[in-house]
Amino acid sequence: MADLLAVATSNLISPAILAFLLGGLAGFLRSDLEIPEAIAKGLSIYLMLAIGLKGGASLAASDAGFSILPGLIAAVMLSFVIPYIAFFLLRLTTKFSHIDTAAVSAHYGSVSIVTFVTATQFLTSLDIKYEAYIIAMVALMETPAIVSGLLLAREKGKGGSKTSIFQPEMLREILFNGSIVLLLGGFVIGWATGEEGLETVAPFFVDPFQGVLCLFLLDMGLVAAHRLRTASSLSPAAIAFGLYMPIIGAVLGGATGFAVGISAGGATLLAVLAASASYIAVPAAIRLALPKADPGIFIPLSLGVTFPFNVLIGIPLYAAVIAALYS
Amino acid sequence: MQLFTKKKIEVVVESIYAPRVAEAAKKAGAKGYTILPNLQGSGIHGDRRGSGLSGAFENVMVICVVDAAIAPAVMAAIQEAIGDAIGVLYASDVDVLRDEHF
């Protein structure tokens, strides 16, 4: 395993990860470097559609059929359950209010798409294969955690959230937010048009993917550094949670992957998904449903602590441990 | 040239709340609104700036110009729509040329 970890670590020295570190450094040094908001948004649209297309096309090329169902159901269950574990641990170790604890829990049950994309590139660089339908899991795992988080927030009836879970505006936000539409939409297009369809758009959606990921991670480095700088209000117990919760999630994700019989690469990606914390779908839903929840807690934790941890340490660690256990 | 004094209501609010604010303003009698996207700033809720697809970190400004008589009602409706969300709401006097537009 030590060898694998060494290989894994050396592979982390990729342009994308170094771009992330560069962004982080620029952020800490308060450089005036800034990726314009509209470009950052454009890059994330590109990444999500590209990953959806590729996943759909490789699913079409495989003969997976209905064998993918147990994996998909397990992924949804993971997203439902993780917030309850996170909630329990936060109640035990931090002094967050009930609402804030529920809000943070929802973030950790949901997933970070960029962490996932970084992990797929990492596996590809090591020549480790994974199941195409894991990409469908990404879209499926975004939402259940939001429902769990809102149920947790409601349990004590504080914060006036009793009636707010199933407002139409809320449902639209959690079911049809941009990232889900792009991922699932891209997946369906990729699946319907197959490898041939992907070939026609490959010069745009496949070849430049790594470069776009570099730019996006550069921006993420800037954002993460910015969020971390403003995270001084977080207690050591909260920061510790942002570091150990991904490991708990990874163990659950990896074990689930093994239980449903997916490959080591697939189990690694499921571990990464369970380890990651959302910063797209969940913050928006939480701001709508639980406006009393403090974004000064859940945003720095998710973006400033857990995201860098997963990208820099978590991904190679999970990959190495799972590869060792599988072999 | 005759000028007409109106109230300009400006609301800096989380972008995900902008549709609620705009709808509340129209229901309360505003004939239209303008939204300035993607703003940055800082206040009692810390720094606010956009990032990626999520509207959760981004602020926008909703501007509407209304007749002074209905301004308090429009502002009250907007405040109700904002609730506990992050935001700043204020009004000021402006002069317009085309009275019938507001």
Contacts between the chains, C-beta under 8 A, distances in Angstrom:
chain1	res1	chain2	res2	distance
A	37	B	38	4.7
A	37	B	49	7.8
A	37	B	50	4.5
A	37	B	51	7.7
A	37	B	58	7.4
A	38	B	38	7.2
A	40	B	50	7.6
A	40	B	51	6.5
A	40	B	52	5.8
A	41	B	50	7.8
A	41	B	52	6.5
A	41	B	53	6.3
A	44	B	52	4.7
A	44	B	53	5.0
A	45	B	53	7.2
A	48	B	53	7.8
A	169	B	19	7.8
A	169	B	20	7.6
A	173	B	16	7.3
A	177	B	53	7.7
A	178	B	53	4.9
A	179	B	53	5.5
A	219	B	51	7.5
A	219	B	52	7.9
A	223	B	51	4.6
A	223	B	52	7.8
A	226	B	47	7.2
A	226	B	49	7.5
A	230	B	46	5.6
A	230	B	47	5.7
A	279	B	51	7.7
A	279	B	52	7.4
A	279	B	54	6.4
A	280	B	52	6.1
A	280	B	53	5.0
A	280	B	54	4.3
A	281	B	54	7.3
A	283	B	54	5.4
A	283	B	56	3.3
A	283	B	57	7.0
A	284	B	16	5.3
A	284	B	54	5.2
A	284	B	55	5.4
A	284	B	56	4.4
A	286	B	56	7.5
A	287	B	14	5.8
A	287	B	16	5.7
A	287	B	17	7.8
A	287	B	56	5.0
A	287	B	85	6.9
A	288	B	16	5.8
A	288	B	17	7.7
A	291	B	83	5.8
A	291	B	84	3.8
A	291	B	85	4.8
A	292	B	84	5.3
A	295	B	45	6.8
A	295	B	46	7.7
A	295	B	56	7.0
A	295	B	57	7.7
A	295	B	86	7.6
A	296	B	45	6.7
A	296	B	46	5.0
A	299	B	56	7.6
A	299	B	57	6.8
A	303	B	51	7.8
